[in-house]
């Protein structure tokens, strides 16, 4: 009897060595063992009262020191917040202020997915878009402002410029310009 107990104990000890800890989860169809967890992102709250949310996000932004004013526009369930700071501030300081505003908005369910900009021109454009929305021109106002912004961003290439009123010079061999030899 003693031999049987010792043998059972030895098998138990030796049998446990070299084995990975057991996962009690059932194997998945792809042959992997593990626990499956379905990940879900927290749902964005639906913005029903845009004026209230706009005022709320603007107040949060202006509560940050050195933010002189803030304008917010809501497009769908996304907010764009433009902040105004003193123009003489260094870029690094503006980045810190913008980050602080983003931190404040992150704690708000409506501001967590907002875009924050400190560009002087952009803050003014956001105010213009908001005014267009108030006047009942949301699509036209947004399209006009986007066209203005893109027009400023797209570079102008000097070789693509054709002088107004003067047609391009006709050249026969590439050495003449406007009928005169170079």
TAHU-V784335 format. One line per field, one symbol per residue. burial: I if it has 9 or more other ideal C-beta (glycine too) atoms within 8 Angstrom, else O. A space follows every 10 residues. Layout:
burial=???
This chain:
burial=OOOOOOOOOO OOOOOOOOOO OOOOOOOIOO OOOOOOOOOO OOOOOOIOOO OOIIOIIIOI IIOIOIIOOI IIIIOOOIII IIIIIOOOIO OOIIIOIIOI IIOIIOOIOI IIOIOIIIOO OIIIIIIIII IIIOOOOOOO IIOIIOOIIO OOOOOOOOOO OOOOOOOOOO OOOOOIOOOO OO
